[in-house]
Amino acid sequence: MQPASLFTRFRKLCSGSNGASSATGLVFQGTKDQWTPVDLAEHLAADYRRGGGSLDLLLVEGERHTFVNEHPFAPNSVRTMEAVQAFIKKHGARRQQAAR
C-alpha cells in the first residue's frame, strides 16, 4: 500500500463530519522496527496533524516492532506503557467529562 493511500484512509476513519480529524491518537514505535519504517510513522503523524487532528508520536530508541510484547518488563517497554497510561488518563478523562 502506498503511504499516501494509507494516510488518506486513516484520516477518513478518524474524521468528523466536516472531514477534519477529530480523534486524538497515540502511536509508539521502535526506531529499529524491522517491519514499519520510522519515516512512515512520522509522515502519518504529520499528515494527521495537518488534517487538524492531535497525534502523539513516541519513537522508542533502539527497539524493534514487537518490543513491548517480547520484553514487557524491559525499561523501554515500561516507559512506553507508562506513556500509554498517561495518554489514556489525559484523553479518557476529557472524553468522560464531555459526555456528561
Backbone bond lengths (Angstrom), bond angles and torsions (degrees), N, CA, C in turn:
res aa  C-N    CA-C-N  psi(-1)  N-CA   C-N-CA  omega(-1)  CA-C   N-CA-C  phi
1 M - - - 1.453 - - 1.528 108.31 -
2 Q 1.290 116.54 134.79 1.457 122.01 178.31 1.526 109.55 -72.30
3 P 1.358 117.35 141.63 1.475 119.27 -179.49 1.522 113.23 -54.29
4 A 1.331 117.99 -40.21 1.469 119.37 -177.91 1.524 111.10 -60.01
5 S 1.330 117.28 -40.84 1.459 118.59 -179.62 1.525 111.19 -70.67
6 L 1.327 117.11 -33.21 1.455 120.56 176.28 1.524 110.33 -62.38
7 F 1.330 117.06 -47.00 1.454 120.90 -179.96 1.521 111.05 -62.42
8 T 1.327 116.15 -42.52 1.466 120.47 -179.93 1.521 110.63 -62.03
9 R 1.323 116.92 -45.55 1.464 120.27 179.54 1.525 111.09 -64.56
10 F 1.330 117.15 -42.15 1.457 120.98 179.85 1.524 110.80 -63.01
11 R 1.314 116.31 -44.13 1.466 120.39 -179.64 1.527 110.77 -62.77
12 K 1.335 117.15 -39.49 1.469 119.85 178.83 1.525 111.30 -65.26
13 L 1.336 116.40 -37.96 1.458 119.80 179.32 1.526 112.42 -64.52
14 C 1.327 116.34 -31.73 1.466 121.33 -173.23 1.520 112.87 -110.21
15 S 1.306 117.68 22.22 1.457 118.29 -175.45 1.519 111.96 -104.32
16 G 1.310 113.98 154.13 1.454 121.01 175.88 1.518 110.14 -82.85
17 S 1.289 117.07 -174.17 1.461 121.34 -176.71 1.519 112.40 -64.63
18 N 1.332 117.71 -24.86 1.462 120.33 179.80 1.522 112.65 -90.15
19 G 1.354 117.08 4.09 1.452 121.22 178.88 1.515 114.20 89.08
20 A 1.332 117.14 -8.88 1.468 120.04 178.93 1.529 109.23 -80.83
21 S 1.302 116.08 144.40 1.456 120.16 178.23 1.519 109.19 -64.66
22 S 1.316 116.16 130.99 1.453 119.44 -177.72 1.523 112.70 -117.22
23 A 1.309 117.73 -19.52 1.460 120.71 -178.03 1.529 110.22 -85.38
24 T 1.318 115.24 146.68 1.452 121.75 174.24 1.515 106.82 -98.69
25 G 1.323 116.56 136.82 1.454 119.14 -175.76 1.513 113.74 -135.16
26 L 1.322 113.76 164.47 1.454 122.46 176.17 1.516 107.60 -133.40
27 V 1.318 116.97 128.75 1.453 122.94 174.61 1.520 106.48 -122.09
28 F 1.335 116.05 128.25 1.465 118.33 172.90 1.521 108.05 -123.56
29 Q 1.327 114.00 144.53 1.452 119.41 -174.73 1.525 109.38 -156.52
30 G 1.319 115.06 143.59 1.454 120.44 174.64 1.521 110.86 -78.22
31 T 1.315 115.71 145.85 1.471 119.48 -179.28 1.521 112.41 -74.22
32 K 1.321 118.32 -12.64 1.475 122.52 176.97 1.523 110.40 -108.08
33 D 1.329 116.67 25.62 1.460 122.11 179.23 1.524 108.98 -58.56
34 Q 1.325 116.15 122.07 1.452 120.88 -176.86 1.528 112.88 -85.87
35 W 1.327 118.25 -8.43 1.463 121.49 -178.22 1.520 113.58 -110.50
36 T 1.309 117.06 -34.63 1.463 120.98 -176.37 1.518 109.14 -122.97
37 P 1.315 118.02 115.03 1.462 119.69 -179.91 1.531 111.57 -63.57
38 V 1.310 116.33 143.66 1.455 122.17 179.64 1.526 110.62 -58.33
39 D 1.333 116.69 -38.99 1.465 118.28 -177.94 1.526 111.71 -63.68
40 L 1.324 118.46 -26.38 1.462 120.62 176.00 1.533 110.10 -65.75
41 A 1.324 116.48 -43.70 1.473 120.23 177.60 1.525 110.76 -64.79
42 E 1.323 116.39 -39.68 1.464 120.09 178.95 1.527 111.36 -65.52
43 H 1.326 117.05 -40.76 1.470 120.44 177.33 1.525 111.23 -66.55
44 L 1.331 116.22 -40.56 1.464 120.14 177.62 1.525 110.28 -59.63
45 A 1.331 116.52 -47.27 1.473 120.55 -179.45 1.525 110.99 -62.42
46 A 1.321 116.78 -45.00 1.467 120.20 -179.03 1.525 111.10 -63.88
47 D 1.319 116.76 -43.32 1.466 120.41 -179.56 1.524 111.00 -65.70
48 Y 1.313 116.38 -41.45 1.459 120.67 179.72 1.530 110.49 -63.22
49 R 1.319 115.83 -42.25 1.473 119.92 178.42 1.524 111.26 -66.47
50 R 1.319 116.56 -40.23 1.475 119.54 176.90 1.520 110.77 -60.64
51 G 1.316 116.28 -30.87 1.453 120.86 178.70 1.516 113.21 -78.56
52 G 1.334 117.00 0.15 1.456 120.52 176.40 1.514 114.20 100.99
53 G 1.316 117.63 1.54 1.458 120.37 -178.68 1.508 112.73 -90.60
54 S 1.292 115.17 169.29 1.456 122.58 177.35 1.523 107.30 -113.84
55 L 1.326 116.20 119.70 1.452 120.27 -178.32 1.521 108.95 -138.56
56 D 1.325 115.69 122.53 1.461 121.44 176.13 1.521 107.80 -91.12
57 L 1.319 116.87 131.19 1.463 122.46 177.90 1.514 108.03 -115.05
58 L 1.314 115.63 119.19 1.457 122.08 179.57 1.525 107.69 -111.95
59 L 1.322 117.00 108.56 1.461 122.29 176.61 1.522 107.64 -96.90
60 V 1.324 115.68 123.98 1.455 121.16 -174.83 1.530 108.34 -104.47
61 E 1.306 115.46 112.23 1.462 123.21 -172.86 1.531 112.48 -58.22
62 G 1.333 114.62 126.13 1.458 121.73 172.30 1.514 116.46 80.23
63 E 1.318 118.40 1.96 1.465 120.13 -175.86 1.524 112.38 -96.85
64 R 1.331 114.02 152.51 1.466 122.30 -179.82 1.531 110.54 -91.70
65 H 1.330 115.61 -177.72 1.461 122.12 -173.79 1.534 113.10 -58.83
66 T 1.300 118.26 -42.74 1.472 121.44 -173.55 1.525 112.66 -110.83
67 F 1.325 116.24 34.14 1.464 119.24 -172.06 1.520 114.05 -60.15
68 V 1.307 118.74 -37.20 1.468 120.21 -178.47 1.524 110.49 -68.43
69 N 1.323 117.04 -41.50 1.467 120.27 178.95 1.526 111.91 -69.45
70 E 1.321 116.65 -39.37 1.462 120.08 -176.88 1.521 112.65 -72.83
71 H 1.325 117.02 -37.13 1.467 121.33 -175.61 1.533 109.49 -138.60
72 P 1.334 117.15 71.39 1.477 119.69 -172.46 1.530 115.11 -64.48
73 F 1.319 117.98 -19.42 1.465 119.31 -177.50 1.527 112.70 -106.12
74 A 1.330 116.92 6.16 1.463 120.56 175.47 1.532 108.81 -69.24
75 P 1.324 117.11 152.33 1.471 119.50 -176.58 1.534 114.34 -53.66
76 N 1.328 118.55 -43.41 1.468 119.39 179.84 1.525 112.21 -66.10
77 S 1.332 116.93 -35.38 1.464 119.92 177.71 1.521 110.75 -67.46
78 V 1.310 116.32 -43.10 1.471 120.60 179.24 1.524 110.08 -62.19
79 R 1.342 116.77 -46.64 1.476 119.76 178.86 1.534 111.09 -61.99
80 T 1.317 116.81 -38.47 1.471 120.22 179.44 1.523 110.51 -65.16
81 M 1.317 117.63 -44.37 1.464 120.51 -179.83 1.527 111.09 -67.99
82 E 1.320 116.93 -31.97 1.468 119.30 173.81 1.526 110.58 -65.38
83 A 1.327 116.49 -38.79 1.471 120.35 177.32 1.528 110.77 -65.65
84 V 1.325 116.86 -38.91 1.473 120.85 177.62 1.528 109.90 -64.08
85 Q 1.319 116.80 -45.21 1.469 120.21 178.91 1.524 111.45 -61.87
86 A 1.324 116.93 -42.74 1.467 120.32 179.05 1.526 110.76 -63.53
87 F 1.325 116.49 -39.73 1.468 120.93 178.51 1.530 110.00 -62.29
88 I 1.321 116.57 -45.85 1.470 120.69 -179.16 1.532 110.32 -64.22
89 K 1.319 116.58 -42.62 1.469 119.21 178.58 1.523 111.09 -62.13
90 K 1.313 115.71 -43.73 1.465 119.90 -177.96 1.528 111.44 -67.08
91 H 1.295 117.68 -49.80 1.457 120.25 -173.58 1.521 112.90 -88.98
92 G 1.314 116.83 -26.22 1.462 120.09 175.47 1.520 110.76 -68.52
93 A 1.335 116.34 -40.55 1.471 120.28 178.79 1.511 111.07 -63.41
94 R 1.332 115.56 -39.43 1.481 119.64 179.71 1.536 109.71 -64.62
95 R 1.305 116.12 -42.17 1.469 120.00 179.43 1.518 111.48 -63.89
96 Q 1.325 115.48 -43.63 1.455 119.93 -178.78 1.524 111.02 -62.60
97 Q 1.317 117.57 -42.05 1.460 121.51 178.98 1.514 110.81 -66.34
98 A 1.319 117.71 -38.44 1.465 121.54 -179.43 1.528 111.43 -66.72
99 A 1.325 116.54 -29.74 1.466 121.12 -178.78 1.537 111.95 -75.28
100 R 1.313 116.76 -18.99 1.488 119.81 -176.84 1.479 112.25 -76.54
